[in-house]
Structure formats: C-alpha cells, structure tokens
Amino acid sequence: MDAAPSGVVSDTRLLSALLEPIGYIPPAEAEANYYRQFANQATAVVT
C-alpha cells in the first residue's frame, strides 16, 4: 500500500479539526441547526 502524500494527511487533520466542534456534520446543516435553535427560543418567549 502506498503512503498518502503529506498534504493529504494535513488536509484530513484540518478537516477533522474544523468539523469536530460541530459534531462532524456538514457546515450548512450546523448553521441551520444554530438558527433553528434561536427561532425556537423566540417562539417560546412569545407564547
């Protein structure tokens, strides 16, 4: 088996570091969840 180029390894580590705080979900999904949370809080305060 061939070793991966060093750039691939660092890209994988970078991607992992970026996605770990948001639960390894796509950024668009994390953003939708973030705004949905505030929309739910706003409706809870109004009602």
N, C-alpha and C positions, 0 to 999 in steps of 0.2 A: 504494500500500500504506500502510495506517495504521500509525503508530508505536505500539509497545506502551506501555501505561501504565508509569510509573516503578516502581510497586510490583511489576509482573510481572518487570521486569528484575532488581530487587534480590532477589526470591524465587528467580529462576533462579540467580543468583550464589551465594546462600546454599545452595541445594540442591547445587550443584556443589561448594562448599567442604566441605559435610558428607559427600558421597559419595566425593570424590576419595581420601581416605586408605584407604577400604575397597575400592577398585577399582571403583567405580561399580556395585556390586551391591546388591540390597535389604538393608536392615539386618538383617532376620531371617535371611537367608542368611549374612551375615557373622558373625552371632552363632553360628549352627550350625557354621560352619567353625572358629570360635575354640574352641568347646567340644570339637569333634571332635579338634582338634589335641592337646588335653590328654588326652583319653581314649586316643588312640593312643600318646602318650608313656607313660601309666600302664601300658598293657598291654605296652609294650616293656620297661619296667623290671621288671615282674613275671615275664616269660618269660625 
